[in-house]
Amino acid sequence: MTPERARPATASDLDAPLDRRLGAVAKHLEKHFGITTVGGLLHHFPRTYLERGELTPIADVPVDEEVTLIARVQSANSRRMRTRKGMLLEVVITDDTEGGLGGMNLTFFNGYGAERDLKPGVRAVFSGKVTVYRGKLSLTNPRYAPLEEGDTDPEDVSRPLPVYPAVEKLGSEQIAKAVGIVLDTLQLAELDDPVPASIVRRDALMSLATAYELLHRPHRVEDAYRAQHRFRYQEAFVLQSALARRRALAAREDATARPPRAGGLLEQFDARLPFTLTQGQLDVGHTLAEDLARDHPMNRLLQGEVGSGKTLVALRAMLQVIDAGGQAALLAPTEVLAAQHLQSITRTLGPLAEGGMLGGAADGTRVVLLTGSMNTAQRRKSLLEAASGDAGIIIGTHALLSDNVQFFDLGLIVVDEQHRFGVEQRDSLRTKARTSPHVLVMTATPIPRTVAMTVFGDLETSTLSELPAGRSPITTHEVGLTEHPAWVDRIWARAREEIDAGRQVYVVCPKIGDDGKADDDAAEALYGEPQQDRKDAGPQELTSVVGLLDALGEVPQLDGVALGMLHGRMDPQEKAEVMARFAEGSVQLLIATTVIEVGVDVPNATLMVIMDADRFGISQLHQLRGRIGRGGHAGTCLLVTKLEPGHPSRERLSAVASTTDGFELSQKDLELRREGNILGASQSGGRSALRFLRITQHGKVIEKARTDAQEIVGEDPDLAQYPGLSQAIDLYLNPEKEAFLEKG
């Protein structure tokens, strides 16, 4: 593509502050939306448009038809509904028609926004279907938009009315007026376009100036939709360019090559394996080996189903780095998972993890743990082994990021459960290496292709979809206690059957104690989805770990069963002891929070009961059930809910019960939740990186933008010839706001 000629920036470009233009309104924009610049205001796009249609006097409105009219609020009164929860707002409107006033009643169910906007005396446009109730003309939950006094110009009145995200102190009409002032004073034609002119011509996109104008002041609603199409591509292109630039900058960095070594630890480890690697593990292992042998840092995402063997693949990469004289750091999100990794890796390596120790392999290495709860002596020993190079593998939590942690030669960083760590934490670990370390990030949450392109676009992606031999199928059932209250006894009888057969049982609860608060461990589902952000779930008494432990001690079916408890507020040593007893079988039924969600490996556990399962997200439920069926016996997962049939939250449970295909579930999860939650795109300035782009719907747009961005950045990695694109990346994806690209 031909580079565009840079135009000099104007005094009224997108970075210009608002305060001089809008006075007091600017203060409200900053306070409520974080908007401080012209660009921020222009990208506070309308959330919808109200088509005013042909205006009809109230006296002439036809019944059972859609109408649009301008009227003034005469009265507005709210009251609580008698037969169900919520509020009812009753509004009376009138218009100034010749020959007298016409009147109409409006009804809003839970109309808190309308109660705020429609005060007596307010003029507004109203649209809806006319009915007759108790002999009076009525509109139920009509669409509306307040008008400024004097707004009666026929041309203006006939235009679609933009409706902006607003607050009580700053209404939609005030925001529209502020945007109009900016549009009238800004030299739109002189703005640098983020989209190169060659692409604009190729795809017949409207100009940037026209797009801004038609989004905020369309003549017809179709104009706004065409402008949205333009910005949809622009959003995808800016995002993909940012990712391509990150890849290009990473490719410039120098790293120490870590090629395989004949006869080294990796070859010895492979020879010790009591099973055959899957073809997928072999293929991904070969890819990682090639990446590590290069003198530029590897940046790779390894995704795969729960139990697909990602940790084994990562361990083989660590051994290759150790063979080449380097060290590997494994960053885990919780102390329980870090301790599990230590036990699993040490057990798997055997004598190869006992370098310098009696009975250890002559050229073996050591594996050490570093967590915040370790005592001084333990911590000092781990720090010394990491700094001296005696330990080839250092496993830890956030404690690895401390300033006093030093490595002899850090060559590889493995991040387990990528979504739990931000860019600052990963970069902090990078700084502890002599040269840029190789990085492998792992996630057990399968990611749809469009999400991978959008969220992890700066990482090369490898996927493990094949489960190792010996993995048993997991059957999942939805257990509705509202329609089947007697099933609660059957749940514990089923648990006893598994225990009598020599197996073990997990019971997962959404909170720890009886303080009414959901457990901190359960507060975020995968992708950073807030567990309590489910307003449709309604008030519900949640099952707690502490309460259920007491209750199950009295259940006849579990008489004589050894019960255990595990949650995030326990002392770390106590947590480790409980997990050790469960792993060895002396604890037969473990009641826990989602602290067992990832990495916990007890092959003998075959039944999982998830209490109040509707309180968890799809991804988290899929992760949790991945803890069972890890041995040679089939697994069963019971999703217990007290919600009534047909409740929206039960759709998630039905989805999880219907399939064990993580990729299918992740797509369903994406459809049920907003992309903003997934992308972490709730940014300051009231601006989301994705306003019009929907990654479930616009895969072709994303792919086209990705190809275009790679070509542009390939020609000009610094974007020196593309000032508009560079500015757009800085405006919407500056370092403080770019963390969502890393979190996923």
C-alpha positions in Angstrom: 0.0 0.0 0.0 1.2 3.5 -0.7 2.0 5.5 2.5 -0.2 8.5 3.1 1.4 11.9 3.3 1.3 13.3 6.8 -0.8 16.5 7.3 0.2 18.9 10.0 -2.0 18.6 13.2 -4.5 21.4 13.7 -5.1 23.3 16.9 -8.5 21.7 17.1 -7.5 18.1 16.8 -8.8 15.1 18.8 -6.4 15.8 21.7 -7.7 19.3 22.4 -9.2 19.8 25.9 -12.9 20.4 26.2 -13.0 22.9 29.1 -12.5 26.0 27.0 -15.3 25.0 24.6 -18.1 23.7 26.9 -17.6 25.3 30.3 -19.6 23.6 33.1 -20.7 20.8 30.8 -17.1 19.8 30.5 -16.9 19.3 34.2 -19.8 16.9 34.2 -18.4 15.0 31.2 -15.1 14.5 33.1 -16.8 13.6 36.4 -19.3 11.1 35.1 -17.6 9.7 31.9 -14.0 10.6 32.3 -14.2 12.6 29.0 -11.7 15.4 28.8 -10.8 15.8 25.1 -12.6 16.5 21.8 -11.8 12.9 20.7 -13.3 11.5 23.8 -16.5 13.4 23.3 -16.8 12.5 19.6 -16.4 8.9 20.5 -19.1 9.0 23.1 -21.4 7.6 20.4 -25.2 7.5 20.6 -26.5 4.2 22.0 -29.6 4.4 19.8 -31.6 6.7 17.5 -35.2 7.7 17.9 -36.9 7.9 14.6 -39.5 10.7 14.9 -41.4 9.8 11.8 -44.4 11.9 10.9 -45.6 13.9 13.9 -49.2 13.3 15.0 -51.3 15.6 17.3 -52.5 13.6 20.3 -56.1 14.3 19.4 -55.6 12.5 16.0 -53.6 9.4 17.1 -54.9 6.1 15.7 -55.4 3.3 18.2 -53.3 0.1 17.8 -50.7 1.8 15.5 -47.2 3.1 16.0 -47.1 6.9 16.4 -44.5 9.6 17.0 -45.4 12.9 18.7 -44.0 15.8 20.5 -45.6 16.6 23.9 -45.0 18.2 27.2 -45.0 16.3 30.6 -47.9 17.5 32.7 -47.4 15.2 35.6 -45.2 12.2 36.6 -45.9 9.9 39.6 -44.2 6.7 40.6 -45.5 3.9 43.0 -44.5 0.4 43.9 -46.4 -2.3 42.1 -48.8 -4.4 44.2 -48.6 -7.8 42.5 -44.9 -8.0 41.8 -41.6 -6.4 42.6 -40.6 -3.1 41.1 -41.9 0.4 40.4 -44.5 1.8 38.1 -44.1 5.3 36.7 -47.3 7.0 35.4 -46.8 10.1 33.2 -49.5 12.4 31.7 -48.5 14.3 28.5 -50.2 17.1 26.6 -49.6 18.9 23.3 -50.5 22.4 22.1 -52.8 21.6 19.2 -55.1 24.1 17.7 -58.5 24.0 19.3 -57.4 22.7 22.7 -55.0 20.4 24.5 -54.8 16.7 23.8 -53.7 14.4 26.6 -52.3 10.9 26.9 -51.2 8.5 29.7 -47.8 6.9 29.6 -46.8 3.9 31.7 -43.2 2.8 32.4 -42.5 -0.4 34.3 -39.3 0.1 36.5 -38.8 3.3 34.5 -36.1 4.8 36.7 -34.5 6.5 33.7 -37.8 8.0 32.7 -38.5 9.1 36.2 -35.2 11.0 36.0 -35.8 12.5 32.6 -39.5 13.2 32.4 -40.1 15.9 35.0 -43.2 18.1 34.7 -42.7 20.8 32.0 -40.2 18.7 30.0 -40.8 18.6 26.2 -39.9 15.4 24.5 -40.4 13.2 21.5 -42.4 10.0 22.3 -42.8 6.9 20.1 -44.8 3.8 20.7 -47.9 1.8 20.0 -51.2 3.5 21.0 -53.7 1.5 23.2 -56.7 2.4 25.2 -56.7 1.7 28.9 -59.7 2.6 31.1 -61.1 4.8 28.3 -57.9 6.8 27.9 -55.2 6.8 25.2 -52.0 5.2 26.5 -48.5 4.3 25.6 -46.7 1.6 27.5 -42.9 1.8 27.9 -42.6 4.3 24.9 -39.3 5.3 23.4 -38.6 9.0 24.2 -36.0 11.7 24.0 -36.2 15.1 25.7 -36.0 18.2 23.6 -34.4 21.6 24.1 -36.9 24.5 24.4 -37.4 26.1 21.0 -36.4 23.0 19.1 -39.3 23.1 16.6 -37.5 23.6 13.3 -39.4 21.2 10.9 -36.2 19.9 9.4 -34.6 19.2 12.8 -37.8 17.7 14.2 -38.0 15.2 11.3 -34.4 14.0 11.9 -33.6 10.9 14.0 -32.8 11.9 17.5 -29.6 10.5 18.9 -29.9 9.0 22.4 -26.6 9.1 24.3 -25.4 7.2 27.4 -26.3 9.8 30.0 -26.7 10.5 33.8 -29.1 12.6 35.9 -26.8 15.6 36.0 -26.0 15.4 32.3 -28.9 14.4 30.0 -28.7 13.0 26.5 -29.9 16.3 25.0 -27.1 18.2 26.8 -24.6 15.8 25.5 -26.0 16.2 22.0 -25.7 19.9 22.2 -22.1 19.7 23.4 -21.3 17.3 20.5 -22.9 19.8 18.1 -20.7 22.6 19.4 -17.6 20.5 18.9 -18.7 19.4 15.4 -19.4 23.1 14.4 -16.0 24.3 15.5 -13.8 21.4 14.7 -12.1 21.2 11.3 -13.1 17.7 10.6 -11.6 17.6 7.1 -8.2 18.3 8.5 -8.1 15.4 10.9 -5.7 12.6 10.2 -7.7 9.5 9.3 -6.6 6.3 11.1 -7.7 4.3 8.0 -5.2 4.8 5.1 -6.7 6.5 2.0 -5.9 3.5 -0.1 -8.2 1.3 2.1 -10.9 4.0 2.2 -10.9 4.0 -1.7 -10.7 0.2 -2.0 -13.7 -0.4 0.3 -15.6 2.8 -0.6 -15.7 3.9 3.0 -17.2 7.3 3.8 -14.7 9.9 4.9 -13.8 10.3 8.6 -15.4 13.8 8.6 -18.7 12.5 7.1 -18.7 9.5 9.5 -18.5 11.7 12.6 -21.2 14.1 11.2 -23.6 11.3 10.3 -23.2 9.3 13.5 -24.1 12.3 15.7 -26.4 14.3 13.4 -27.9 11.9 10.8 -30.5 13.1 8.3 -31.9 9.6 8.2 -31.3 6.7 10.5 -29.7 4.8 7.5 -27.0 7.5 7.5 -26.0 6.6 11.0 -25.9 2.9 10.2 -23.5 3.6 7.3 -21.3 5.6 9.6 -21.3 2.7 12.1 -20.1 0.4 9.3 -17.2 2.8 8.7 -16.3 2.9 12.4 -16.7 -0.8 12.8 -13.9 -1.4 10.4 -11.9 1.4 11.9 -12.2 -0.2 15.4 -11.0 -3.6 14.1 -8.2 -2.0 12.1 -6.8 0.2 14.9 -7.0 -2.8 17.3 -5.3 -5.2 14.9 -2.6 -2.5 14.1 -1.9 -2.2 17.8 -1.4 -5.9 18.0 0.7 -6.1 14.9 2.9 -3.3 16.2 3.4 -5.2 19.4 4.4 -8.3 17.4 6.8 -6.3 15.3 8.4 -4.6 18.3 8.8 -8.0 20.0 10.5 -9.4 16.9 13.1 -6.7 17.1 14.1 -7.7 20.7 17.1 -10.0 21.2 16.7 -13.2 23.2 19.2 -15.9 24.1 18.6 -18.9 21.8 17.9 -22.1 23.7 18.3 -25.0 21.2 17.8 -28.6 22.2 20.8 -30.6 23.5 21.4 -34.2 22.7 21.5 -36.4 25.7 20.1 -33.7 28.0 17.3 -33.6 30.5 14.6 -33.4 27.9 15.8 -36.7 26.2 16.1 -38.4 29.6 12.7 -37.2 30.6 11.0 -38.4 27.4 12.7 -41.8 27.9 11.2 -42.0 31.4 7.6 -41.3 30.4 5.3 -44.2 31.1 3.0 -43.2 28.3 3.1 -42.0 24.8 2.6 -38.3 24.0 -0.4 -37.5 21.9 0.2 -36.3 18.4 -1.0 -32.9 19.4 1.6 -32.7 22.3 4.3 -33.8 19.9 3.4 -31.2 17.3 3.1 -28.3 19.7 6.3 -29.5 21.4 8.1 -29.3 18.1 6.8 -25.8 17.5 8.0 -24.6 20.9 11.4 -26.2 20.4 11.8 -24.3 17.1 10.7 -21.0 18.8 13.1 -21.5 21.7 16.0 -22.1 19.4 15.7 -18.6 17.8 17.5 -15.5 19.0 14.2 -13.5 19.2 11.8 -14.0 22.1 9.0 -16.5 21.7 5.6 -15.1 22.6 3.1 -18.0 22.3 -0.3 -18.8 23.7 -1.0 -22.4 24.4 -4.7 -23.2 24.8 -6.4 -26.5 25.2 -9.2 -28.4 26.8 -9.1 -29.1 30.5 -6.8 -32.1 30.9 -5.3 -31.9 27.5 -1.7 -32.0 28.9 -0.6 -28.4 28.6 1.5 -28.5 31.7 3.5 -31.5 30.3 4.1 -29.6 27.1 5.3 -26.6 29.1 7.5 -28.8 31.2 9.3 -30.2 28.2 9.9 -26.6 27.0 11.4 -25.8 30.4 13.7 -28.7 30.2 15.0 -27.6 26.8 15.8 -24.2 28.2 17.6 -25.8 31.2 19.6 -28.0 28.8 20.7 -24.8 27.1 21.9 -23.3 30.4 18.9 -21.2 31.3 16.1 -21.2 34.0 12.3 -21.3 33.7 9.8 -19.5 35.9 6.3 -20.8 36.2 3.8 -18.1 37.4 0.7 -19.5 39.0 -2.4 -17.5 40.2 -2.9 -19.1 43.6 -0.7 -20.8 46.2 -2.7 -24.0 46.0 -2.1 -24.2 42.3 1.6 -23.3 42.7 2.0 -26.1 45.3 0.2 -28.5 43.1 2.6 -27.6 40.2 5.6 -28.2 42.5 4.3 -31.6 43.6 3.2 -32.7 40.1 6.5 -31.5 38.3 8.7 -32.9 41.0 6.9 -36.3 40.9 7.0 -36.4 37.1 10.7 -35.6 36.9 11.7 -38.0 39.7 15.5 -38.1 40.0 15.9 -35.5 37.3 14.5 -32.9 39.9 17.1 -33.9 42.5 20.3 -32.4 41.0 23.2 -32.5 43.5 21.2 -34.6 45.9 21.8 -38.2 47.0 20.1 -40.5 44.5 19.5 -37.7 42.0 20.5 -37.7 38.4 24.1 -36.6 37.8 23.0 -33.7 35.5 19.7 -33.2 37.1 18.2 -29.9 38.2 16.1 -28.7 41.1 12.5 -27.4 41.4 11.7 -24.8 44.0 8.6 -23.0 45.2 8.4 -19.3 46.1 5.1 -18.0 47.7 4.2 -15.2 50.0 3.3 -17.4 52.9 6.7 -19.2 53.2 8.6 -18.7 56.3 11.9 -16.8 56.3 14.1 -19.9 56.2 12.2 -21.5 53.3 12.1 -18.3 51.4 15.8 -17.6 51.8 16.6 -21.1 50.6 14.4 -20.7 47.5 15.9 -17.3 46.7 19.4 -18.6 47.0 18.7 -21.6 44.7 17.1 -19.3 42.1 19.9 -16.7 42.2 22.7 -19.3 42.1 21.2 -21.3 39.2 21.0 -24.5 41.2 17.2 -24.4 40.6 16.3 -24.7 37.0 12.6 -24.4 37.6 11.2 -21.8 39.9 7.4 -22.1 40.6 5.6 -19.2 42.4 2.8 -16.8 42.7 3.0 -13.0 42.7 5.9 -13.5 45.1 8.1 -14.1 42.0 7.6 -10.5 41.1 9.2 -9.1 44.3 12.3 -6.9 43.8 14.5 -9.2 45.9 13.9 -12.2 43.6 16.8 -12.7 41.3 17.5 -15.3 38.7 20.9 -16.7 37.5 19.7 -16.8 33.9 16.0 -16.6 33.3 15.3 -17.9 29.8 11.6 -18.9 29.8 8.5 -17.5 31.6 5.4 -19.8 31.7 2.2 -18.0 32.8 -0.5 -20.4 33.9 -4.1 -19.1 33.4 -3.2 -15.9 31.4 -6.4 -14.1 32.3 -5.3 -13.8 36.0 -2.3 -11.7 35.3 -1.9 -8.2 33.9 0.7 -6.7 31.6 2.5 -5.0 34.5 3.0 -8.3 36.3 4.3 -10.1 33.3 6.7 -7.2 32.4 7.9 -7.1 35.9 9.1 -10.7 35.5 10.6 -10.0 32.1 13.0 -7.4 33.7 14.6 -10.1 35.8 16.2 -11.7 32.7 19.5 -10.7 31.1 17.9 -10.6 27.6 14.3 -10.7 26.7 13.0 -14.1 27.9 10.9 -16.5 25.9 7.2 -16.4 27.1 4.6 -19.1 27.0 1.2 -18.3 28.3 -1.4 -21.1 29.0 -5.2 -21.0 29.2 -7.6 -23.9 29.8 -10.4 -21.8 28.5 -10.7 -22.6 24.8 -11.0 -19.4 22.8 -13.0 -18.9 19.6 -11.0 -17.8 16.6 -12.3 -14.3 16.5 -11.5 -13.8 20.2 -8.0 -15.1 19.7 -7.5 -12.7 16.8 -8.8 -9.8 18.9 -7.5 -10.4 22.4 -4.4 -12.5 21.9 -3.4 -11.1 18.5 0.1 -10.3 19.6 0.8 -13.9 20.5 1.3 -16.9 18.2 -1.3 -19.5 19.1 -1.0 -23.3 19.6 -4.0 -25.5 20.4 -4.2 -28.9 22.1 -7.6 -30.4 21.4 -6.8 -34.1 21.9 -7.2 -35.6 25.4 -4.4 -38.0 26.5 -5.1 -41.7 26.8 -6.7 -42.7 30.1 -8.9 -39.6 30.3 -12.5 -40.7 31.1 -15.7 -39.1 29.8 -17.5 -36.7 32.1 -21.3 -36.7 32.3 -23.0 -33.5 33.5 -26.5 -33.2 34.8 -28.6 -30.1 35.7 -30.2 -30.7 39.2 -33.2 -28.4 39.7 -34.2 -28.5 43.4 -37.2 -26.2 42.9 -39.0 -28.8 40.7 -37.4 -31.8 42.4 -36.8 -31.0 46.1 -36.4 -34.7 47.0 -33.3 -34.9 44.8 -31.2 -33.3 47.5 -31.1 -36.6 49.3 -30.2 -38.4 46.1 -27.2 -36.1 45.7 -25.6 -37.3 48.9 -26.6 -40.9 48.3 -24.9 -40.7 45.0 -21.8 -39.2 46.7 -21.8 -42.2 49.1 -22.0 -44.6 46.2 -18.8 -43.2 44.7 -17.0 -43.2 48.1 -18.0 -46.8 48.8 -16.6 -47.7 45.4 -13.2 -46.3 46.6 -13.6 -42.9 44.8 -13.6 -39.3 46.1 -15.9 -36.4 45.8 -15.7 -32.6 45.3 -18.5 -30.3 46.5 -18.1 -26.7 45.4 -19.8 -23.7 47.1 -20.0 -20.1 46.0 -19.1 -18.6 49.4 -17.0 -19.4 52.4 -19.1 -18.5 55.5 -22.4 -17.1 56.6 -21.5 -13.4 56.1 -23.7 -13.2 53.1 -20.8 -12.4 50.8 -19.7 -14.5 47.8 -16.3 -16.0 48.2 -13.4 -13.9 46.9 -12.2 -17.0 45.0 -15.6 -17.2 43.2 -15.9 -13.4 42.6 -14.5 -13.6 39.1 -15.2 -16.2 36.5 -12.9 -16.8 33.6 -12.3 -13.9 31.2 -12.7 -11.7 34.3 -16.5 -12.1 34.3 -17.8 -10.8 37.7 -19.7 -13.6 39.4 -22.0 -11.3 41.2 -22.8 -9.3 38.0 -25.9 -11.3 37.4 -28.8 -9.1 38.2 -31.2 -11.7 36.8 -30.2 -14.2 39.5 -32.2 -12.3 42.1 -31.9 -12.6 45.9 -30.8 -16.1 46.8 -29.4 -17.7 50.0 -26.1 -19.1 48.8 -24.6 -22.3 50.1 -21.4 -21.8 52.1 -18.4 -24.1 52.7 -18.6 -23.7 56.5 -22.4 -24.1 56.7 -22.4 -27.2 54.4 -19.6 -28.8 56.3 -21.7 -28.7 59.4 -24.8 -29.8 57.6 -23.2 -32.8 55.9 -21.9 -34.0 59.2 -25.6 -34.7 60.1 -26.6 -36.3 56.7 -27.3 -40.1 57.3 -26.0 -41.0 53.8 -22.6 -39.6 54.7 -22.2 -41.2 58.1 -18.6 -42.2 58.6 -17.3 -40.3 55.6 -14.1 -38.3 56.1 -15.0 -34.7 55.3 -12.6 -31.9 54.5 -12.8 -28.1 53.9 -10.8 -25.9 51.6 -11.1 -22.1 50.9 -9.0 -19.1 50.1 -9.1 -17.6 53.7 -7.4 -20.6 55.3 -3.8 -20.6 56.4 -1.6 -21.6 53.4 0.0 -24.5 55.4 -3.5 -25.7 56.4 -4.6 -25.6 52.8 -1.6 -27.6 51.7 -2.3 -30.2 54.4 -5.9 -30.6 53.4 -5.0 -31.0 49.7 -2.4 -33.5 50.6 -4.9 -35.5 52.7 -7.4 -35.4 49.8 -4.8 -36.4 47.3 -3.7 -39.5 49.4 -7.4 -40.4 50.1 -7.7 -39.8 53.8 -10.2 -37.1 53.0 -13.0 -38.7 51.0 -15.3 -35.7 50.4 -13.8 -32.2 50.0 -16.1 -29.1 50.4 -14.4 -26.2 48.7 -14.7 -22.9 46.9 -13.3 -22.4 43.4 -9.8 -22.4 44.8 -9.7 -25.9 43.3 -10.8 -24.5 39.9 -7.5 -24.9 38.0 -4.5 -27.2 38.2 -5.7 -29.4 41.1 -5.0 -33.0 40.1 -6.6 -35.9 42.1 -7.1 -38.7 39.6 -9.3 -40.7 42.1 -12.0 -37.9 42.3 -14.9 -38.9 40.1 -17.9 -36.9 41.3 -18.3 -33.1 41.6 -21.4 -31.5 43.1 -21.6 -27.7 42.4 -24.0 -26.0 44.7 -25.8 -22.9 43.4 -24.2 -23.6 40.1 -26.2 -20.7 38.5 -23.8 -18.3 40.3 -20.9 -19.3 38.1 -20.1 -18.6 34.5 -20.0 -21.2 31.7 -16.2 -21.1 31.5 -15.8 -21.6 35.2 -18.2 -24.5 35.4 -16.3 -26.1 32.5 -13.0 -25.6 34.4 -14.4 -26.9 37.6 -15.7 -30.2 36.2 -12.3 -30.7 34.6 -11.0 -31.6 38.1 -12.8 -35.0 37.8 -12.4 -38.0 35.5 -8.6 -37.5 35.5 -8.0 -41.1 36.2 -9.3 -44.3 34.6 -12.9 -43.9 35.9 -15.7 -41.9 34.4 -16.7 -38.6 36.0 -20.1 -37.2 36.9 -20.8 -33.5 37.5 -24.0 -32.3 39.2 -25.0 -28.7 38.6 -27.4 -27.9 41.5 -29.6 -24.9 41.4 -32.5 -23.5 43.4 -33.7 -21.3 40.6 -37.1 -22.0 39.0 -37.2 -23.6 35.5 -37.1 -21.1 32.7 -35.0 -18.6 34.7 -32.4 -16.9 32.3 -29.5 -18.0 34.5 -30.4 -21.7 34.0 -29.5 -21.3 30.3 -25.9 -21.4 31.2 -26.4 -24.7 33.1 -28.2 -26.3 30.2 -25.4 -25.3 27.9 -22.7 -26.8 30.2 -24.8 -30.0 30.6 -25.3 -30.4 26.9 -21.6 -30.7 25.8 -18.0 -31.1 27.1 -16.7 -29.3 24.0 -14.9 -26.3 25.4 -14.8 -24.4 22.1 -18.5 -24.8 21.7 -19.1 -23.6 25.3 -16.8 -20.6 24.9 -18.8 -19.5 21.8 -22.0 -19.9 23.8 -20.4 -17.9 26.6 -19.5 -15.2 24.2 -23.0 -15.0 22.9 -24.6 -14.8 26.4 -22.2 -12.1 27.6 -21.1 -8.7 26.3 -17.8 -8.5 24.5 -16.8 -5.6 26.7 -16.6 -7.9 29.7 -14.4 -10.4 27.8 -12.1 -7.8 26.4 -11.9 -5.8 29.6 -12.8 -2.8 27.4 -14.5 -0.7 30.1 -12.1 2.1 29.8 -11.8 5.6 31.2 -13.1 8.4 29.1 -16.4 6.5 28.6 -14.8 4.9 25.6 -14.8 1.3 24.8 -12.3 -0.1 22.3 -15.2 -1.9 20.6 -18.4 0.1 20.2 -19.7 -1.3 16.9 -17.5 -4.4 16.4 -19.1 -7.6 17.7 -16.6 -10.4 17.7 -19.4 -13.0 17.5 -20.8 -11.5 14.4 -18.0 -9.7 12.5 -15.3 -12.3 12.0 -14.8 -11.3 8.3 -14.3 -7.7 9.3 -11.7 -8.7 11.9 -9.9 -10.9 9.4 -9.8 -8.2 6.7 -8.6 -5.7 9.2 -5.9 -8.1 10.5 -4.6 -8.7 7.0 -4.5 -4.9 6.3 -2.9 -4.1 9.6 -0.1 -6.7 9.1 0.6 -5.3 5.6 0.8 -1.7 6.9 2.9 -2.5 10.0 5.1 -4.8 7.9 6.0 -1.8 5.7 6.3 0.7 8.5 6.5 -0.8 12.0 6.8 2.7 13.6 3.8 4.0 11.7 5.8 7.1 10.8 3.9 7.4 7.5 0.5 6.9 9.2 0.1 9.6 11.9 -3.7 9.2 12.1 -3.3 5.5 12.9 -0.6 6.1 15.4 -2.7 8.8 17.1 -5.7 6.5 17.2 -3.7 3.7 18.9 -2.4 6.1 21.5 -5.9 7.6 22.0 -7.7 4.3 22.6 -5.0 1.9 23.4 -2.4 3.8 25.4 -0.3 1.8 27.9 -2.8 2.4 30.8 -5.6 1.1 28.7 -3.8 -1.7 26.8 -3.8 -4.2 29.6 -6.9 -5.9 28.2 -4.9 -7.1 25.2 -2.9 -9.1 27.6 -5.5 -10.3 30.1 -8.0 -11.8 27.7 
